[in-house]
Amino acid sequence: MKLLITGMAGFIGHAVARRLAGQGHEIVGIDNLNDYYDVSLKQARLDDLAGCEDVQFVRLDLADREGMSALFVEHHFDRVIHLAAQAGVRYSLENPHVYADSNLVGHLNVLEGCRHGQVEHLVYASSSSVYGMNEHVPFATSDAVDHPISLYAATKKANELMSHTYSHLYRLPTTGLRFFTVYGPWSRPDMAMFKFTRAVLAGEPISVYNHGDMERDFTYIDDIVEGIVRVLDIIPQPDPQWRASESGPDSSSAPYALYNIGHGSPVPLMDFIRAVETATGREAICDFQPMQPGDVPRTWADTEALFRATGYRPRVGVEEGVRKFVEWYRAYYAI
């Protein structure tokens, strides 16, 4: 197939491209290489893909309407894996307009490209952040998610609504994937895994929010990639028997689907920190702080729908995943 991967210089985009390379596909990846975090890390991910003859990189901003339209006209993609977005809950409190450009305008440009290019299947990244103030656990895609607590989360919910509209109006098959706390080698410097490891190895304190009373459904990057690759081949079909009064927000008469991708087992934050201590051989200096705006105390993915659709359950536990990240971090920074 001819595939488009948006955000290919990003953490998940790089991992997906690496996984799909060498399998007979023709892969085009785009990224704007913005300076939200160290651009040299993004470039290093692209350099890691440079030896893949079936992977082509195009520097392009999602919000560039004409550029995105031309990209779809030129390449005639079969399927699209849309991972590019402005990430970060806390950053959205300080830079809201960036999220409108990347996550709303950018997503619309992808939908328009898929519509006019008659793409077979659009798989796009949503987020566990959409669950917001939801107190029902584990978080299920059948839950109402009408109370986001960050602009980032609101844009991801908007992406799901926009996708459903295009699935309904134009019969564009779309699948949204709600990722839960992804971590592993090549991850972003603003993520807890990266920040904790860097600080512990440097003998510096780490910020531990809500005084450590938090749980996260940490999901290793390889498990995320496996879910994406499997879902790519499961194209949603219209259900003429569907009735809104009898169904939840994760189903539709349109060719539309939503899945959680998480490990399915929340880990206390302090246990995660202990895993970092074990992997680094150093003791963490914890600076306990109150809950931050936009954060939630717990995430927990109900992954049964993903298992029914793909037959796959995430497998990598926190101890193994943290160890693999620390090994990568030491090698990458020559520590």
LINWONOR-V952532 format. One line per field, one symbol per residue. ss: DSSP state (H for helix, E for strand, L for the rest). phi: phi as a letter, one per 30 degrees, with the letter a starting at -180 (. if undefined). A space follows every 10 residues. Layout:
ss=???
phi=???
This chain:
ss=LEEEEELLLL HHHHHHHHHH LLLLLEEEEE ELLLLLLLHH HHHHHHHHHL LLLLEEEEEL LLLLHHHHHH HHHHHLLLEE EELLLLLLLL HHHHLHHHHH HHHHHHHHHH HHHHHHHLLL EEEEEEEHHH HLLLLLLLEL LLLLLLLLLL HHHHHHHHHH HHHHHHHHHH LLLEEEEEEL LEELLLLLLL LHHHHHHHHH HHLLEEEEHH HHLLEELLEE HHHHHHHHHH HHLLLLLLLL LLLHHHLLLL LLLLLEEEEE ELLLLLEEHH HHHHHHHHHH LLLLEEEELL LLLLLLLELL ELLHHHHHHH LLLLLLLHHH HHHHHHHHHH HHLLL
phi=.ccccdiddd ededdddddd dicjdccccb achdcebedd ddddddddcd dddccccbda cedddddddd ddddchddbb cccdadcjdd dddcbddddd dddcdddddd eddddddhdd accbdcaddd dhdecdbddc ddddbcbdbb dedddddded ddddeddddc hddbbccddc hdbkeidddd ceeddddddd dcicdcdcdh hidbbbddbd eddddddddd deccdecdcd ddbedcbcdc badddbbbbd bbdiadceed dddddddddc ibcdcccdbd ecejdbdbba cdcddddddc icbebddddd ddeddddddd ddchc
